[in-house]
Amino acid sequence: FNQLIIPFGKRSDILLSDGSRVRLNSGSRLVYPPVFKGKSREVLLEGEAYFEVSENKDKPFFVRTESFRIKVLGTRFVVQAYKNEQQSAVLVEGKVSLTAGNSKTRANTCELLPNQKATFSEAKDDFSIINIENAESYFAWIHGYLNIENESLVSLAKRVSRYYNIDIEVKAENTTSTFSGKLDLKEEPERILDGLSVIFRTKYEKQGEKFVVHE
């Protein structure tokens, strides 16, 4: 198997042997065979990726994460599967099915339609599904943007730090407020932190190699 590891602050675009395209976000890892053999195609993902899967009805495509397994025939979707974070999948086009725990025999399965998002709950060992307005906004990072829907300062700081490969520590008490909107990631990280400071009414300073956000 090949293994592609994307460092923090970087992104990558790979074409698999079957013609499927995978765009990987910062801090991600993809394990895949040089050539798909047998009756199925399967890859392992840790992190975040946008998939454009080539259709082959005789050879389904599977994506395995730490929490679930996705089965597709030919479609476009986004998977977020960072370690120690809530894992989810968003369907852009086509149809996919998800099975909890990476098992083919588990009863906890669900199917997604376009513009739906499935989030896996470790506590319930099951999925919750919601309808979303624009699935394509979930992979805007490939174009240098970050679309945000009701995210906290702590969550945003984690995503920004991963994208730019910088260390951000949040010491502000106002961590329950949320924000929806768009961040232009083509800006320098300081400009992004300036914007977040205005939104969340905080301040930040650089201490060595680390940015510290405070009241």
Backbone hydrogen bonds in HBPLUS format (Angstrom, degrees):
<---DONOR---> <-ACCEPTOR-->    atom                        ^
c    i                          cat <-CA-CA->   ^        H-A-AA   ^      H-
h    n   atom  resd res      DA  || num        DHA   H-A  angle D-A-AA Bond
n    s   type  num  typ     dist DA aas  dist angle  dist       angle   num
A0002-ASN N   A0032-TYR O   2.67 MM  30  5.33 160.6  1.71 163.5 162.8     1
A0032-TYR N   A0002-ASN O   2.97 MM  30  5.33 157.5  2.02 143.3 150.6     2
A0004-LEU N   A0030-LEU O   2.81 MM  26  5.18 167.9  1.83 155.1 158.6     3
A0030-LEU N   A0004-LEU O   2.89 MM  26  5.18 159.8  1.93 146.5 153.1     4
A0006-ILE N   A0028-SER O   2.80 MM  22  5.20 176.9  1.80 162.7 163.8     5
A0027-GLY N   A0006-ILE O   3.01 MM  21  5.31 118.6  2.40 122.0 135.7     6
A0010-LYS N   A0007-PRO O   3.21 MM   3  5.65 151.0  2.30 134.8 133.8     7
A0009-GLY N   A0162-ARG O   2.99 MM 153  6.14 135.5  2.20 165.6 163.8     8
A0012-SER N   A0024-LEU O   3.05 MM  12  5.17 160.3  2.09 141.4 146.3     9
A0024-LEU N   A0012-SER O   2.78 MM  12  5.17 154.8  1.84 146.6 154.8    10
A0014-ILE N   A0022-VAL O   2.84 MM   8  5.31 167.9  1.86 156.8 161.0    11
A0022-VAL N   A0014-ILE O   2.88 MM   8  5.31 167.1  1.90 161.0 165.0    12
A0016-LEU N   A0020-SER O   2.77 MM   4  5.28 163.8  1.80 166.7 168.1    13
A0019-GLY N   A0016-LEU O   2.99 MM   3  5.44 164.2  2.01 120.4 123.7    14
A0021-ARG N   A0052-GLU O   2.87 MM  31  5.07 158.8  1.91 144.9 147.1    15
A0052-GLU N   A0021-ARG O   2.86 MM  31  5.07 154.9  1.92 157.0 159.1    16
A0023-ARG N   A0050-TYR O   2.91 MM  27  5.12 165.0  1.94 149.0 154.0    17
A0050-TYR N   A0023-ARG O   2.88 MM  27  5.12 154.4  1.94 144.0 152.3    18
A0025-ASN N   A0048-GLU O   2.94 MM  23  5.40 175.5  1.94 153.5 153.2    19
A0029-ARG N   A0046-GLU O   2.65 MM  17  5.06 148.0  1.75 152.2 161.2    20
A0046-GLU N   A0029-ARG O   2.91 MM  17  5.06 151.5  1.99 151.7 156.4    21
A0031-VAL N   A0044-LEU O   2.88 MM  13  4.96 160.6  1.91 144.1 150.3    22
A0044-LEU N   A0031-VAL O   2.93 MM  13  4.96 160.3  1.97 143.9 150.0    23
A0041-ARG N   A0060-PRO O   2.82 MM  19  6.08 158.6  1.87 163.2 163.6    24
A0062-PHE N   A0041-ARG O   2.63 MM  21  6.02 148.6  1.72 153.0 164.5    25
A0043-VAL N   A0062-PHE O   2.99 MM  19  6.37 152.0  2.07 150.0 157.1    26
A0064-ARG N   A0043-VAL O   2.92 MM  21  6.28 164.9  1.95 156.1 161.1    27
A0045-LEU N   A0064-ARG O   2.87 MM  19  6.11 169.4  1.88 171.8 173.4    28
A0047-GLY N   A0081-ALA O   2.95 MM  34  4.68 153.2  2.02  98.3 101.9    29
A0081-ALA N   A0047-GLY O   2.47 MM  34  4.68 162.9  1.49 152.6 156.7    30
A0049-ALA N   A0079-VAL O   2.99 MM  30  5.53 155.2  2.05 153.1 161.0    31
A0079-VAL N   A0049-ALA O   2.95 MM  30  5.53 164.1  1.97 162.1 167.4    32
A0051-PHE N   A0077-PHE O   2.82 MM  26  5.44 169.6  1.83 171.3 173.3    33
A0077-PHE N   A0051-PHE O   3.14 MM  26  5.44 151.1  2.22 139.7 148.0    34
A0053-VAL N   A0075-THR O   2.89 MM  22  5.35 161.5  1.92 168.6 164.8    35
A0059-LYS N   A0056-ASN O   2.95 MM   3  5.33 159.7  1.99 114.3 121.1    36
A0061-PHE N   A0072-VAL O   2.83 MM  11  5.18 166.2  1.85 157.0 159.1    37
A0072-VAL N   A0061-PHE O   2.81 MM  11  5.18 159.3  1.85 157.8 163.0    38
A0063-VAL N   A0070-ILE O   2.93 MM   7  5.05 149.7  2.02 135.6 145.1    39
A0070-ILE N   A0063-VAL O   2.83 MM   7  5.05 164.1  1.86 146.1 151.5    40
A0065-THR N   A0068-PHE O   2.89 MM   3  5.42 160.5  1.92 173.0 175.5    41
A0101-GLY N   A0067-SER O   2.71 MM  34  5.13 151.0  1.79 152.8 142.5    42
A0069-ARG N   A0099-THR O   2.89 MM  30  5.20 149.0  1.99 144.3 154.5    43
A0099-THR N   A0069-ARG O   2.87 MM  30  5.20 153.4  1.94 147.0 155.9    44
A0071-LYS N   A0097-SER O   2.85 MM  26  5.31 163.6  1.88 157.9 163.3    45
A0097-SER N   A0071-LYS O   3.13 MM  26  5.31 156.7  2.19 143.8 151.0    46
A0076-ARG N   A0093-GLU O   3.08 MM  17  5.07 158.9  2.13 131.5 137.4    47
A0092-VAL N   A0076-ARG O   2.91 MM  16  5.31 155.9  1.97 140.4 144.7    48
A0093-GLU N   A0076-ARG O   3.12 MM  17  5.07 160.5  2.16 141.2 139.8    49
A0078-VAL N   A0090-VAL O   2.82 MM  12  5.10 160.0  1.86 150.2 157.2    50
A0090-VAL N   A0078-VAL O   2.85 MM  12  5.10 157.7  1.90 146.2 152.9    51
A0080-GLN N   A0088-SER O   2.92 MM   8  5.29 170.5  1.93 149.0 151.6    52
A0088-SER N   A0080-GLN O   2.95 MM   8  5.29 153.4  2.03 143.8 152.5    53
A0120-PHE N   A0087-GLN O   2.91 MM  33  5.70 172.3  1.92 165.6 168.2    54
A0089-ALA N   A0118-ALA O   2.89 MM  29  5.34 148.7  1.99 148.9 158.8    55
A0118-ALA N   A0089-ALA O   2.87 MM  29  5.34 162.2  1.90 160.0 164.9    56
A0091-LEU N   A0116-GLN O   3.12 MM  25  5.84 163.6  2.15 167.4 171.2    57
A0115-ASN N   A0091-LEU O   2.92 MM  24  5.79 152.5  1.99 156.1 154.9    58
A0112-LEU N   A0096-VAL O   2.94 MM  16  5.54 163.1  1.97 154.4 158.9    59
A0098-LEU N   A0110-CYS O   2.76 MM  12  5.32 161.7  1.79 157.3 163.6    60
A0110-CYS N   A0098-LEU O   2.91 MM  12  5.32 145.8  2.03 144.3 153.3    61
A0100-ALA N   A0108-ASN O   2.96 MM   8  5.64 168.1  1.98 167.0 170.8    62
A0109-THR N   A0107-ALA O   2.92 MM   2  5.87 117.2  2.32 115.9  99.4    63
A0132-ILE N   A0115-ASN O   2.91 MM  17  5.26 171.8  1.92 138.6 139.7    64
A0117-LYS N   A0130-ILE O   2.89 MM  13  5.41 161.2  1.92 158.6 164.6    65
A0130-ILE N   A0117-LYS O   2.98 MM  13  5.41 155.0  2.04 148.8 156.7    66
A0119-THR N   A0128-SER O   2.91 MM   9  5.36 162.0  1.95 152.9 157.9    67
A0128-SER N   A0119-THR O   2.93 MM   9  5.36 150.8  2.01 144.5 153.8    68
A0121-SER N   A0126-ASP O   2.84 MM   5  5.58 171.9  1.85 170.5 172.9    69
A0125-ASP N   A0121-SER O   2.73 MM   4  5.54 125.0  2.03 138.2 154.0    70
A0137-SER N   A0134-ASN O   3.17 MM   3  5.76 154.5  2.24 113.2 120.0    71
A0138-TYR N   A0135-ALA O   3.02 MM   3  5.71 161.5  2.05 119.3 124.9    72
A0139-PHE N   A0136-GLU O   3.26 MM   3  5.78 166.7  2.28 112.0 115.9    73
A0140-ALA N   A0137-SER O   3.43 MM   3  5.11 160.2  2.47 104.8 102.0    74
A0142-ILE N   A0139-PHE O   3.22 MM   3  6.10 169.0  2.23 120.5 123.1    75
A0143-HIS N   A0140-ALA O   2.89 MM   3  5.41 153.4  1.96 114.8 123.3    76
A0145-TYR N   A0140-ALA O   3.16 MM   5  5.23 162.8  2.19 126.6 126.0    77
A0144-GLY N   A0141-TRP O   3.17 MM   3  4.80 163.5  2.19  96.3 100.9    78
A0185-LEU N   A0144-GLY O   2.79 MM  41  5.08 135.1  1.99 140.5 150.3    79
A0146-LEU N   A0183-LEU O   2.88 MM  37  5.01 147.7  1.99 145.4 152.4    80
A0183-LEU N   A0146-LEU O   2.94 MM  37  5.01 154.1  2.01 134.2 142.7    81
A0148-ILE N   A0181-GLY O   2.83 MM  33  5.13 168.6  1.84 156.4 153.9    82
A0181-GLY N   A0148-ILE O   2.95 MM  33  5.13 150.3  2.04 126.2 132.8    83
A0151-GLU N   A0179-PHE O   3.03 MM  28  5.33 163.2  2.06 142.8 138.2    84
A0179-PHE N   A0151-GLU O   2.86 MM  28  5.33 140.9  2.01 132.1 142.5    85
A0156-LEU N   A0152-SER O   2.98 MM   4  6.21 163.8  2.01 151.7 156.2    86
A0157-ALA N   A0153-LEU O   2.85 MM   4  5.96 159.6  1.89 149.5 155.4    87
A0158-LYS N   A0154-VAL O   3.13 MM   4  6.32 151.3  2.21 142.7 149.5    88
A0159-ARG N   A0155-SER O   3.15 MM   4  6.48 154.7  2.21 146.1 152.4    89
A0160-VAL N   A0156-LEU O   2.85 MM   4  6.07 164.6  1.87 159.3 163.5    90
A0161-SER N   A0157-ALA O   2.92 MM   4  5.95 159.6  1.96 144.3 150.4    91
A0162-ARG N   A0158-LYS O   3.13 MM   4  6.23 150.0  2.23 138.6 146.2    92
A0163-TYR N   A0159-ARG O   3.03 MM   4  6.21 155.1  2.09 144.4 151.1    93
A0164-TYR N   A0160-VAL O   3.03 MM   4  6.20 164.2  2.06 155.1 158.0    94
A0165-ASN N   A0161-SER O   2.82 MM   4  5.37 121.1  2.17 133.0 146.2    95
A0166-ILE N   A0161-SER O   3.04 MM   5  4.77 149.3  2.14 127.3 136.3    96
A0211-PHE N   A0167-ASP O   2.83 MM  44  6.14 173.2  1.84 168.1 168.3    97
A0169-GLU N   A0211-PHE O   2.81 MM  42  6.25 163.1  1.84 164.7 170.6    98
A0213-VAL N   A0169-GLU O   2.78 MM  44  6.12 166.8  1.80 163.1 167.7    99
A0171-LYS N   A0213-VAL O   2.65 MM  42  5.68 166.0  1.67 160.9 165.8   100
A0175-THR N   A0173-GLU O   2.86 MM   2  5.62 133.1  2.08 108.2  93.7   101
A0187-GLU N   A0184-ASP O   3.32 MM   3  6.10 167.3  2.33 118.0 120.7   102
A0191-ARG N   A0188-GLU O   2.97 MM   3  5.45 129.7  2.23 111.8 124.2   103
A0192-ILE N   A0188-GLU O   3.34 MM   4  6.80 149.8  2.44 147.9 156.4   104
A0193-LEU N   A0189-PRO O   2.95 MM   4  6.27 159.0  1.99 152.9 158.5   105
A0194-ASP N   A0190-GLU O   2.84 MM   4  6.06 144.1  1.97 141.0 151.5   106
A0195-GLY N   A0191-ARG O   3.08 MM   4  6.34 156.5  2.14 142.5 147.6   107
A0196-LEU N   A0192-ILE O   2.97 MM   4  6.31 159.3  2.01 151.2 156.8   108
A0197-SER N   A0193-LEU O   2.92 MM   4  6.01 146.9  2.03 141.3 150.1   109
A0198-VAL N   A0194-ASP O   3.18 MM   4  6.52 147.5  2.29 145.1 152.6   110
A0199-ILE N   A0195-GLY O   3.04 MM   4  6.31 164.4  2.06 151.5 155.8   111
A0200-PHE N   A0196-LEU O   2.91 MM   4  5.95 171.0  1.91 151.6 154.1   112
A0201-ARG N   A0197-SER O   2.86 MM   4  5.28 109.1  2.37 126.9 139.9   113
A0202-THR N   A0197-SER O   2.91 MM   5  4.59 149.8  2.01 125.9 135.3   114
A0203-LYS N   A0214-HIS O   2.80 MM  11  5.41 167.9  1.81 163.9 164.7   115
A0214-HIS N   A0203-LYS O   2.79 MM  11  5.41 161.6  1.82 148.3 154.8   116
A0205-GLU N   A0212-VAL O   3.01 MM   7  5.47 147.3  2.12 140.6 150.2   117
A0212-VAL N   A0205-GLU O   2.85 MM   7  5.47 172.8  1.86 164.3 165.3   118
A0207-GLN N   A0210-LYS O   2.67 MM   3  5.23 160.8  1.71 168.0 171.1   119
A0210-LYS N   A0207-GLN O   3.15 MM   3  5.23 163.9  2.18 119.5 120.9   120
